[in-house]
Amino acid sequence: MNFQKIMTTKSNNMNKSWFSVYAVILFSILYTPAANSQESVLIDKVIAKVGSEYILKSEVEEEFSYALKQQPGLDEKVKCDVLKSIIEQKVIIYQAKLDSIEINEEEVEQQLDFRFDAVLRQMNGDESFFKDYYGATVAEMKDRYRDDQRQKLLAEKMQFELLSTIEITPKEVEKFFESIPKDSLPYFKSDMEFSEIVFKPSVNEAEKQKAFDKITSLRSRIVDGKEDFATLATKYSQDPGSAVRGGDLGFAKRGSYVPEFEATVYALKKDEISEIIETEFGYHFIQLTERKGNSVKARHILIKPEITSEDLNTAKVTLQNVKTLIETDSLSFEKAVKTYSLKSLPSYSNSGRVKNFQNNSTFFAADELDADTYFTLFDLKPSQLSKVESFTLPSGEKAFRLLKLNSLSKPHRANLKEDYHKIATFAKESKKMEYFYNWIQERKREMYIYVDPSFNSCPELTEYVNP
């Protein structure tokens, strides 16, 4: 049994709607199926009211329809839970309006752009395919969901303002831990915390010149009209993601590319081919194929200078020397991270500590590590450094890595001495959960809430039934 389950169990005396409220607040607005599907048209009507906020029958039907797609065979009675969730979301929204919490319309547009751009990227920027799939243009879909997005942001901001000041004291952590039955305490696997320095080899000048000469030749063959851009991109470009599409990068907005690439592509005219530019990835030339407002569609060819065995050896020796400096106390590990490690890695801004994105901590169980990392750390003692070993970056490039084991725990039953940080995190979330639940209950008692008589048979909605 883990702490999430314990927290859920502890909350059973609360109304279970807390969890559904949370889900509604965080729910993505892009779940609607293709609008041109052969579904019957719903004649809409108001089925509930929270203060001045109305809830339409279509809202319940849409969310039930979505839930049905995730879990076929759901009983129609689930609509009772759906309506209860929406009511409690409206409680938050109505109170936010009463408290004059404001949402920046620019933020609404940014969120809409972000969500729809993500969908378009999956469709390779093809807006005609988007229209066929959703039965509406991007602009029409944004109009359709603008108010939903506005209300979602309003609810999130209300929740943030309520919970951002909540803190947990050591006494509260201890009380939370003691409230858990001893036979329900989780048994933690061995976990470890580690840091890294990742050093990337520098390309020597001779290889850079070879790559530059090659891309210069490719550009000339296209500019002189001798060969087709897409054909050469498919055959020679070293960007695998775009090469298969003839170099096509699809539509992208400002901020999507590294600075040198972005400055060049936005300065081009339609169909113009850029001069050769250098970025952290290698050498490129770009052709702008289309521009829509703040979005550009371009294609490029990338040639990467080759890393030689000599370059690799130089990088390995450099990192081995760094290790020696750290072990002789001539250089701190944290300073070495800032001086030598790759800035693009998340660990760089965390003093080298590697983050576990599965649980949002810096602790890893053995089965959460890849085999190479696990066996590198396996024989180390806390504060000890690993050997310098080769490492493949997410981009596929070769580098070298030096690891430091910060801490290691043996398998054990949860206790405050070894697991204070984890327990404190769960205790704080439990406190937030309880506070927010109580806040919603208080607001509901103060607000006028009406539910249509057609839902009178729902036991979940008994408190709202009008006599």
Kinemage of the C-alpha trace (Angstrom):
@kinemage 1
@onewidth
@group {chain A} dominant
@subgroup {mainchain}
@vectorlist {calphas} color= white
{ca met a 1} P 0.000 0.000 0.000
{ca asn a 2} L 1.518 3.363 -0.962
{ca phe a 3} L 0.975 6.826 0.468
{ca gln a 4} L -1.358 7.839 -2.365
{ca lys a 5} L -3.649 4.960 -1.401
{ca ile a 6} L -3.368 5.870 2.267
{ca met a 7} L -4.344 9.447 1.489
{ca thr a 8} L -7.312 8.227 -0.521
{ca thr a 9} L -8.364 5.951 2.323
{ca lys a 10} L -8.030 8.778 4.833
{ca ser a 11} L -10.230 10.918 2.616
{ca asn a 12} L -13.092 8.435 2.345
{ca asn a 13} L -14.949 10.246 5.079
{ca met a 14} L -14.887 13.277 2.800
{ca asn a 15} L -17.179 13.551 -0.162
{ca lys a 16} L -15.560 11.624 -3.034
{ca ser a 17} L -16.388 14.485 -5.340
{ca trp a 18} L -13.106 16.165 -4.323
{ca phe a 19} L -11.260 13.828 -6.664
{ca ser a 20} L -13.653 14.444 -9.529
{ca val a 21} L -13.431 18.205 -8.992
{ca tyr a 22} L -9.676 17.969 -9.272
{ca ala a 23} L -10.049 15.953 -12.441
{ca val a 24} L -12.442 18.466 -13.962
{ca ile a 25} L -10.118 21.366 -13.181
{ca leu a 26} L -7.173 19.658 -14.829
{ca phe a 27} L -9.188 18.202 -17.694
{ca ser a 28} L -7.914 18.884 -21.210
{ca ile a 29} L -10.293 20.822 -23.412
{ca leu a 30} L -9.330 18.911 -26.526
{ca tyr a 31} L -11.233 15.700 -26.050
{ca thr a 32} L -14.173 16.345 -28.354
{ca pro a 33} L -14.569 13.710 -31.089
{ca ala a 34} L -14.814 14.673 -34.738
{ca ala a 35} L -17.669 17.136 -35.008
{ca asn a 36} L -18.855 15.658 -38.275
{ca ser a 37} L -19.641 12.260 -36.687
{ca gln a 38} L -23.110 10.860 -37.210
{ca glu a 39} L -24.385 11.570 -33.701
{ca ser a 40} L -27.859 12.843 -32.941
{ca val a 41} L -28.163 16.550 -32.174
{ca leu a 42} L -28.865 17.261 -28.527
{ca ile a 43} L -31.625 19.731 -27.719
{ca asp a 44} L -29.916 21.659 -24.929
{ca lys a 45} L -31.382 22.958 -21.695
{ca val a 46} L -30.253 24.275 -18.313
{ca ile a 47} L -30.167 21.423 -15.794
{ca ala a 48} L -28.399 23.144 -12.898
{ca lys a 49} L -27.398 26.544 -11.617
{ca val a 50} L -24.696 27.660 -9.178
{ca gly a 51} L -25.131 31.300 -8.290
{ca ser a 52} L -25.123 32.965 -11.692
{ca glu a 53} L -23.382 30.038 -13.374
{ca tyr a 54} L -25.490 27.778 -15.587
{ca ile a 55} L -24.865 24.107 -16.385
{ca leu a 56} L -26.252 22.759 -19.644
{ca lys a 57} L -27.380 19.233 -20.347
{ca ser a 58} L -24.868 19.109 -23.204
{ca glu a 59} L -21.991 19.597 -20.743
{ca val a 60} L -22.994 16.486 -18.824
{ca glu a 61} L -23.586 14.522 -22.020
{ca glu a 62} L -20.193 15.505 -23.449
{ca glu a 63} L -18.271 14.469 -20.342
{ca phe a 64} L -20.259 11.239 -20.039
{ca ser a 65} L -19.558 10.530 -23.706
{ca tyr a 66} L -15.846 11.036 -23.109
{ca ala a 67} L -15.894 8.771 -20.035
{ca leu a 68} L -17.747 6.152 -22.059
{ca lys a 69} L -14.990 6.144 -24.664
{ca gln a 70} L -12.439 5.505 -21.910
{ca gln a 71} L -14.564 2.866 -20.145
{ca pro a 72} L -17.132 1.290 -22.475
{ca gly a 73} L -20.194 -0.086 -20.702
{ca leu a 74} L -20.460 2.644 -18.060
{ca asp a 75} L -23.899 2.892 -16.491
{ca glu a 76} L -26.001 5.991 -17.231
{ca lys a 77} L -26.010 6.601 -13.461
{ca val a 78} L -22.458 7.907 -13.858
{ca lys a 79} L -24.082 11.100 -15.135
{ca cys a 80} L -24.984 11.821 -11.501
{ca asp a 81} L -21.273 11.907 -10.603
{ca val a 82} L -20.515 13.946 -13.710
{ca leu a 83} L -23.075 16.591 -12.796
{ca lys a 84} L -21.827 16.694 -9.200
{ca ser a 85} L -18.291 17.294 -10.486
{ca ile a 86} L -19.423 20.108 -12.758
{ca ile a 87} L -21.429 21.705 -9.944
{ca glu a 88} L -18.356 21.786 -7.736
{ca gln a 89} L -16.266 23.202 -10.548
{ca lys a 90} L -18.866 25.949 -10.963
{ca val a 91} L -18.671 26.612 -7.208
{ca ile a 92} L -14.986 27.387 -7.661
{ca ile a 93} L -15.591 29.520 -10.748
{ca tyr a 94} L -18.481 31.474 -9.203
{ca gln a 95} L -16.464 32.175 -6.041
{ca ala a 96} L -13.518 33.277 -8.183
{ca lys a 97} L -15.773 35.815 -9.859
{ca leu a 98} L -17.127 36.978 -6.501
{ca asp a 99} L -13.540 37.453 -5.335
{ca ser a 100} L -12.800 39.453 -8.507
{ca ile a 101} L -10.060 37.100 -9.608
{ca glu a 102} L -9.104 38.145 -13.103
{ca ile a 103} L -7.825 36.162 -16.032
{ca asn a 104} L -5.578 37.800 -18.579
{ca glu a 105} L -7.153 37.288 -22.013
{ca glu a 106} L -3.676 37.052 -23.491
{ca glu a 107} L -3.094 34.028 -21.249
{ca val a 108} L -6.318 32.457 -22.526
{ca glu a 109} L -5.132 32.891 -26.105
{ca gln a 110} L -1.687 31.542 -25.269
{ca gln a 111} L -3.200 28.410 -23.747
{ca leu a 112} L -5.496 27.918 -26.729
{ca asp a 113} L -2.575 28.409 -29.113
{ca phe a 114} L -0.443 25.963 -27.148
{ca arg a 115} L -3.107 23.238 -27.134
{ca phe a 116} L -4.131 23.575 -30.757
{ca asp a 117} L -0.537 23.950 -31.949
{ca ala a 118} L 0.232 20.641 -30.209
{ca val a 119} L -2.608 18.995 -32.127
{ca leu a 120} L -1.441 20.551 -35.398
{ca arg a 121} L 2.120 19.353 -34.854
{ca gln a 122} L 0.806 15.807 -34.630
{ca met a 123} L -0.888 16.446 -37.972
{ca asn a 124} L 2.313 17.892 -39.479
{ca gly a 125} L 0.734 21.335 -39.589
{ca asp a 126} L -1.958 20.200 -42.018
{ca glu a 127} L -4.936 22.462 -41.265
{ca ser a 128} L -7.092 20.844 -43.950
{ca phe a 129} L -6.658 17.475 -42.217
{ca phe a 130} L -7.516 19.179 -38.918
{ca lys a 131} L -10.725 20.536 -40.434
{ca asp a 132} L -11.662 17.139 -41.846
{ca tyr a 133} L -11.063 15.471 -38.480
{ca tyr a 134} L -12.813 17.996 -36.241
{ca gly a 135} L -15.350 19.305 -38.733
{ca ala a 136} L -14.189 22.877 -38.068
{ca thr a 137} L -11.193 25.115 -38.722
{ca val a 138} L -8.607 25.856 -36.043
{ca ala a 139} L -10.066 29.350 -35.591
{ca glu a 140} L -13.595 27.950 -35.240
{ca met a 141} L -12.437 25.384 -32.684
{ca lys a 142} L -10.662 28.076 -30.693
{ca asp a 143} L -13.864 30.120 -30.648
{ca arg a 144} L -15.780 27.055 -29.499
{ca tyr a 145} L -13.450 26.384 -26.570
{ca arg a 146} L -12.409 29.915 -25.599
{ca asp a 147} L -14.921 30.215 -22.761
{ca asp a 148} L -14.078 26.701 -21.534
{ca gln a 149} L -10.411 27.633 -21.436
{ca arg a 150} L -11.174 30.892 -19.654
{ca gln a 151} L -13.171 29.074 -16.967
{ca lys a 152} L -10.490 26.410 -16.602
{ca leu a 153} L -7.825 29.070 -15.996
{ca leu a 154} L -10.114 30.879 -13.565
{ca ala a 155} L -10.653 27.686 -11.544
{ca glu a 156} L -6.927 26.924 -11.550
{ca lys a 157} L -6.059 30.429 -10.383
{ca met a 158} L -8.672 30.257 -7.620
{ca gln a 159} L -7.290 26.934 -6.464
{ca phe a 160} L -3.706 28.202 -6.617
{ca glu a 161} L -4.528 31.269 -4.510
{ca leu a 162} L -6.239 29.078 -1.929
{ca leu a 163} L -3.510 26.474 -1.628
{ca ser a 164} L -0.251 28.277 -2.398
{ca thr a 165} L 0.166 29.544 1.170
{ca ile a 166} L -0.453 26.201 2.861
{ca glu a 167} L 2.632 24.909 4.631
{ca ile a 168} L 3.297 21.857 6.770
{ca thr a 169} L 5.091 21.832 10.120
{ca pro a 170} L 7.269 18.998 11.453
{ca lys a 171} L 4.606 18.345 14.104
{ca glu a 172} L 1.946 17.971 11.416
{ca val a 173} L 4.176 15.604 9.449
{ca glu a 174} L 4.653 13.502 12.565
{ca lys a 175} L 0.906 13.529 13.311
{ca phe a 176} L 0.129 12.492 9.719
{ca phe a 177} L 2.601 9.634 9.922
{ca glu a 178} L 1.269 8.450 13.287
{ca ser a 179} L -2.288 8.458 11.946
{ca ile a 180} L -1.394 5.713 9.468
{ca pro a 181} L -1.980 2.214 10.858
{ca lys a 182} L 1.351 0.467 11.368
{ca asp a 183} L 0.299 -2.480 9.247
{ca ser a 184} L -0.546 -0.069 6.403
{ca leu a 185} L 2.846 1.618 6.259
{ca pro a 186} L 4.374 1.095 2.810
{ca tyr a 187} L 7.516 -0.922 2.332
{ca phe a 188} L 9.948 1.165 0.328
{ca lys a 189} L 12.350 -0.438 -2.085
{ca ser a 190} L 15.970 0.569 -2.056
{ca asp a 191} L 16.269 3.977 -3.665
{ca met a 192} L 19.102 6.274 -4.535
{ca glu a 193} L 19.810 9.889 -5.339
{ca phe a 194} L 22.601 10.810 -7.722
{ca ser a 195} L 24.141 13.694 -9.628
{ca glu a 196} L 25.773 13.885 -13.037
{ca ile a 197} L 28.230 15.833 -15.153
{ca val a 198} L 27.709 15.269 -18.855
{ca phe a 199} L 30.522 16.502 -21.086
{ca lys a 200} L 30.108 16.706 -24.841
{ca pro a 201} L 33.134 16.424 -27.169
{ca ser a 202} L 34.064 19.436 -29.267
{ca val a 203} L 34.336 18.944 -33.010
{ca asn a 204} L 37.765 19.593 -34.474
{ca glu a 205} L 38.180 22.256 -37.146
{ca ala a 206} L 38.987 19.811 -39.955
{ca glu a 207} L 35.668 17.974 -39.508
{ca lys a 208} L 33.779 21.246 -39.262
{ca gln a 209} L 35.260 22.301 -42.579
{ca lys a 210} L 34.269 18.990 -44.200
{ca ala a 211} L 30.688 19.414 -43.041
{ca phe a 212} L 30.621 23.040 -44.213
{ca asp a 213} L 31.956 22.097 -47.643
{ca lys a 214} L 29.342 19.361 -47.995
{ca ile a 215} L 26.390 21.562 -47.101
{ca thr a 216} L 27.736 24.343 -49.346
{ca ser a 217} L 27.726 21.905 -52.248
{ca leu a 218} L 24.166 20.742 -51.480
{ca arg a 219} L 22.904 24.320 -51.326
{ca ser a 220} L 24.541 25.195 -54.632
{ca arg a 221} L 22.945 22.199 -56.360
{ca ile a 222} L 19.518 23.442 -55.276
{ca val a 223} L 20.052 27.195 -55.837
{ca asp a 224} L 21.481 26.514 -59.318
{ca gly a 225} L 18.343 24.573 -60.172
{ca lys a 226} L 20.189 21.319 -60.763
{ca glu a 227} L 18.397 19.262 -58.090
{ca asp a 228} L 15.249 19.247 -55.976
{ca phe a 229} L 15.327 20.417 -52.332
{ca ala a 230} L 13.117 17.603 -51.014
{ca thr a 231} L 15.112 14.931 -52.844
{ca leu a 232} L 18.443 16.091 -51.432
{ca ala a 233} L 16.950 16.555 -47.942
{ca thr a 234} L 15.636 12.995 -47.950
{ca lys a 235} L 18.979 11.631 -49.129
{ca tyr a 236} L 21.474 13.729 -47.164
{ca ser a 237} L 19.900 15.644 -44.263
{ca gln a 238} L 20.985 14.388 -40.845
{ca asp a 239} L 17.787 15.486 -39.141
{ca pro a 240} L 15.909 12.153 -39.197
{ca gly a 241} L 12.588 13.676 -38.129
{ca ser a 242} L 12.319 16.004 -41.119
{ca ala a 243} L 14.478 14.156 -43.690
{ca val a 244} L 11.768 11.541 -44.274
{ca arg a 245} L 9.437 14.412 -45.222
{ca gly a 246} L 11.865 16.069 -47.608
{ca gly a 247} L 13.155 18.383 -44.888
{ca asp a 248} L 9.652 19.668 -44.015
{ca leu a 249} L 9.421 20.982 -40.427
{ca gly a 250} L 5.693 21.788 -40.530
{ca phe a 251} L 4.221 24.954 -39.026
{ca ala a 252} L 5.880 26.454 -35.961
{ca lys a 253} L 5.533 29.651 -33.934
{ca arg a 254} L 8.207 31.890 -32.454
{ca gly a 255} L 10.098 30.175 -29.671
{ca ser a 256} L 10.006 26.768 -31.358
{ca tyr a 257} L 13.569 26.856 -32.702
{ca val a 258} L 17.019 27.633 -31.330
{ca pro a 259} L 17.818 31.380 -31.636
{ca glu a 260} L 20.089 31.246 -34.707
{ca phe a 261} L 17.623 29.108 -36.656
{ca glu a 262} L 14.600 31.188 -35.628
{ca ala a 263} L 16.213 34.521 -36.492
{ca thr a 264} L 17.056 33.197 -39.966
{ca val a 265} L 13.722 31.551 -40.817
{ca tyr a 266} L 11.673 34.598 -39.759
{ca ala a 267} L 13.830 36.883 -41.900
{ca leu a 268} L 13.158 34.890 -45.084
{ca lys a 269} L 10.610 35.641 -47.780
{ca lys a 270} L 8.376 32.913 -49.181
{ca asp a 271} L 10.382 30.321 -51.140
{ca glu a 272} L 13.655 32.082 -50.309
{ca ile a 273} L 16.606 29.864 -49.371
{ca ser a 274} L 18.848 31.102 -46.578
{ca glu a 275} L 22.594 31.262 -46.421
{ca ile a 276} L 24.287 28.526 -44.410
{ca ile a 277} L 23.939 28.966 -40.662
{ca glu a 278} L 25.529 27.153 -37.722
{ca thr a 279} L 23.610 26.039 -34.617
{ca glu a 280} L 24.386 23.656 -31.789
{ca phe a 281} L 23.164 20.839 -34.067
{ca gly a 282} L 25.462 21.552 -37.000
{ca tyr a 283} L 25.152 23.417 -40.311
{ca his a 284} L 21.794 24.197 -41.967
{ca phe a 285} L 20.229 26.059 -44.804
{ca ile a 286} L 16.511 26.770 -44.729
{ca gln a 287} L 13.715 27.480 -47.180
{ca leu a 288} L 10.559 29.264 -46.048
{ca thr a 289} L 7.586 27.604 -47.765
{ca glu a 290} L 4.623 29.320 -46.111
{ca arg a 291} L 3.767 31.996 -43.559
{ca lys a 292} L 0.495 32.354 -41.620
{ca gly a 293} L 0.388 35.216 -39.163
{ca asn a 294} L 2.987 34.439 -36.515
{ca ser a 295} L 3.565 30.914 -37.794
{ca val a 296} L 6.053 29.788 -40.409
{ca lys a 297} L 6.381 26.572 -42.365
{ca ala a 298} L 9.891 25.745 -43.488
{ca arg a 299} L 12.156 22.959 -44.615
{ca his a 300} L 15.864 22.554 -44.054
{ca ile a 301} L 18.869 20.361 -44.611
{ca leu a 302} L 21.194 19.636 -41.702
{ca ile a 303} L 24.763 18.355 -41.936
{ca lys a 304} L 26.525 17.522 -38.671
{ca pro a 305} L 30.322 17.624 -38.360
{ca glu a 306} L 31.601 14.165 -37.475
{ca ile a 307} L 33.029 13.506 -34.044
{ca thr a 308} L 36.295 11.628 -34.463
{ca ser a 309} L 37.812 9.068 -32.095
{ca glu a 310} L 40.427 11.700 -31.235
{ca asp a 311} L 37.688 14.178 -30.255
{ca leu a 312} L 36.073 11.506 -28.080
{ca asn a 313} L 39.341 10.654 -26.385
{ca thr a 314} L 40.068 14.329 -25.668
{ca ala a 315} L 36.635 14.723 -24.059
{ca lys a 316} L 37.102 11.600 -21.931
{ca val a 317} L 40.507 12.750 -20.692
{ca thr a 318} L 39.090 16.190 -19.862
{ca leu a 319} L 36.322 14.690 -17.727
{ca gln a 320} L 38.767 12.310 -16.032
{ca asn a 321} L 40.867 15.339 -15.068
{ca val a 322} L 37.740 17.011 -13.688
{ca lys a 323} L 37.088 13.894 -11.590
{ca thr a 324} L 40.615 14.088 -10.166
{ca leu a 325} L 40.123 17.743 -9.234
{ca ile a 326} L 36.888 16.911 -7.415
{ca glu a 327} L 38.391 13.960 -5.549
{ca thr a 328} L 41.351 16.063 -4.381
{ca asp a 329} L 39.003 18.833 -3.197
{ca ser a 330} L 40.429 21.233 -5.770
{ca leu a 331} L 36.996 21.681 -7.366
{ca ser a 332} L 33.506 21.180 -5.970
{ca phe a 333} L 31.125 18.915 -7.847
{ca glu a 334} L 28.577 21.744 -8.108
{ca lys a 335} L 31.161 24.117 -9.606
{ca ala a 336} L 32.228 21.412 -12.062
{ca val a 337} L 28.613 21.040 -13.180
{ca lys a 338} L 28.391 24.749 -13.977
{ca thr a 339} L 31.728 24.729 -15.795
{ca tyr a 340} L 31.590 21.491 -17.786
{ca ser a 341} L 28.126 19.916 -17.893
{ca leu a 342} L 25.619 20.447 -20.712
{ca lys a 343} L 23.342 23.416 -20.055
{ca ser a 344} L 20.493 21.821 -22.006
{ca leu a 345} L 20.073 19.017 -19.444
{ca pro a 346} L 17.602 19.501 -16.526
{ca ser a 347} L 20.309 18.442 -14.063
{ca tyr a 348} L 22.430 21.482 -14.980
{ca ser a 349} L 20.111 23.893 -13.155
{ca asn a 350} L 19.801 21.505 -10.200
{ca ser a 351} L 23.510 21.425 -9.243
{ca gly a 352} L 23.833 18.185 -11.177
{ca arg a 353} L 21.100 16.293 -9.283
{ca val a 354} L 19.061 14.129 -11.639
{ca lys a 355} L 15.306 14.461 -11.315
{ca asn a 356} L 12.895 11.531 -11.385
{ca phe a 357} L 10.020 12.851 -13.492
{ca gln a 358} L 7.828 9.872 -12.582
{ca asn a 359} L 7.453 11.029 -8.980
{ca asn a 360} L 8.758 14.600 -9.221
{ca ser a 361} L 11.597 13.910 -6.770
{ca thr a 362} L 15.312 13.195 -7.030
{ca phe a 363} L 14.982 9.627 -5.739
{ca phe a 364} L 15.018 6.535 -7.958
{ca ala a 365} L 14.145 2.935 -7.212
{ca ala a 366} L 16.403 0.429 -8.919
{ca asp a 367} L 13.742 -0.526 -11.458
{ca glu a 368} L 13.307 3.137 -12.442
{ca leu a 369} L 16.869 3.386 -13.730
{ca asp a 370} L 18.179 2.208 -17.058
{ca ala a 371} L 20.598 -0.717 -16.810
{ca asp a 372} L 23.729 1.326 -17.589
{ca thr a 373} L 23.008 3.894 -14.874
{ca tyr a 374} L 22.037 1.273 -12.309
{ca phe a 375} L 25.196 -0.792 -12.758
{ca thr a 376} L 27.352 2.346 -12.747
{ca leu a 377} L 25.924 3.339 -9.355
{ca phe a 378} L 25.599 -0.193 -7.941
{ca asp a 379} L 29.071 -0.491 -6.381
{ca leu a 380} L 29.405 3.123 -5.260
{ca lys a 381} L 29.151 4.381 -1.699
{ca pro a 382} L 27.465 7.739 -0.882
{ca ser a 383} L 29.604 10.710 -2.028
{ca gln a 384} L 31.730 8.450 -4.251
{ca leu a 385} L 32.278 9.213 -7.938
{ca ser a 386} L 31.866 6.736 -10.763
{ca lys a 387} L 34.271 6.042 -13.585
{ca val a 388} L 33.995 8.311 -16.608
{ca glu a 389} L 31.814 6.413 -19.050
{ca ser a 390} L 30.459 6.980 -22.545
{ca phe a 391} L 26.907 8.272 -22.692
{ca thr a 392} L 24.393 8.703 -25.510
{ca leu a 393} L 22.385 11.929 -25.398
{ca pro a 394} L 18.650 11.989 -26.251
{ca ser a 395} L 19.673 13.503 -29.597
{ca gly a 396} L 21.772 10.404 -30.332
{ca glu a 397} L 25.049 12.287 -29.946
{ca lys a 398} L 27.974 10.799 -28.040
{ca ala a 399} L 29.167 12.282 -24.763
{ca phe a 400} L 30.788 11.256 -21.474
{ca arg a 401} L 29.253 11.155 -18.030
{ca leu a 402} L 30.541 11.260 -14.475
{ca leu a 403} L 28.090 10.203 -11.756
{ca lys a 404} L 28.071 10.881 -8.029
{ca leu a 405} L 25.992 8.778 -5.639
{ca asn a 406} L 24.439 11.187 -3.160
{ca ser a 407} L 22.480 8.732 -1.020
{ca leu a 408} L 21.378 5.096 -0.930
{ca ser a 409} L 18.740 3.462 1.245
{ca lys a 410} L 18.112 -0.225 1.842
{ca pro a 411} L 14.630 -1.743 1.456
{ca his a 412} L 12.657 -0.760 4.552
{ca arg a 413} L 9.265 0.025 5.980
{ca ala a 414} L 8.481 3.738 5.900
{ca asn a 415} L 9.862 5.715 8.829
{ca leu a 416} L 10.363 9.366 9.648
{ca lys a 417} L 14.130 9.151 9.917
{ca glu a 418} L 14.812 7.858 6.418
{ca asp a 419} L 11.701 9.048 4.586
{ca tyr a 420} L 10.876 12.422 6.124
{ca his a 421} L 10.923 14.235 2.784
{ca lys a 422} L 8.523 11.765 1.158
{ca ile a 423} L 6.193 11.688 4.155
{ca ala a 424} L 6.200 15.493 4.404
{ca thr a 425} L 5.248 15.743 0.724
{ca phe a 426} L 2.278 13.428 1.177
{ca ala a 427} L 1.277 15.113 4.433
{ca lys a 428} L 1.237 18.493 2.723
{ca glu a 429} L -0.860 17.199 -0.165
{ca ser a 430} L -3.255 15.609 2.318
{ca lys a 431} L -3.564 18.915 4.158
{ca lys a 432} L -4.258 20.751 0.898
{ca met a 433} L -6.821 18.141 -0.084
{ca glu a 434} L -8.677 18.429 3.195
{ca tyr a 435} L -8.547 22.219 3.203
{ca phe a 436} L -9.866 22.464 -0.333
{ca tyr a 437} L -12.623 19.925 0.347
{ca asn a 438} L -13.786 21.877 3.424
{ca trp a 439} L -13.601 25.137 1.494
{ca ile a 440} L -15.882 23.746 -1.222
{ca gln a 441} L -18.380 22.451 1.354
{ca glu a 442} L -18.534 25.874 3.029
{ca arg a 443} L -19.019 27.685 -0.274
{ca lys a 444} L -21.794 25.262 -1.289
{ca arg a 445} L -23.690 25.999 1.918
{ca glu a 446} L -23.493 29.732 1.189
{ca met a 447} L -24.481 29.576 -2.494
{ca tyr a 448} L -27.771 29.115 -4.251
{ca ile a 449} L -27.600 25.790 -6.091
{ca tyr a 450} L -30.453 24.489 -8.207
{ca val a 451} L -30.655 21.041 -9.830
{ca asp a 452} L -33.311 20.021 -12.325
{ca pro a 453} L -35.904 17.521 -10.902
{ca ser a 454} L -34.856 15.002 -13.567
{ca phe a 455} L -31.808 14.328 -11.358
{ca asn a 456} L -33.778 13.872 -8.118
{ca ser a 457} L -33.125 10.124 -8.204
{ca cys a 458} L -29.355 10.655 -7.893
{ca pro a 459} L -28.221 9.907 -4.326
{ca glu a 460} L -25.038 11.913 -5.028
{ca leu a 461} L -27.169 15.022 -5.550
{ca thr a 462} L -29.521 14.701 -2.571
{ca glu a 463} L -28.086 17.795 -0.912
{ca tyr a 464} L -29.123 19.878 -3.916
{ca val a 465} L -32.670 18.560 -4.356
{ca asn a 466} L -35.163 21.375 -4.075
{ca pro a 467} L -38.219 20.657 -1.889
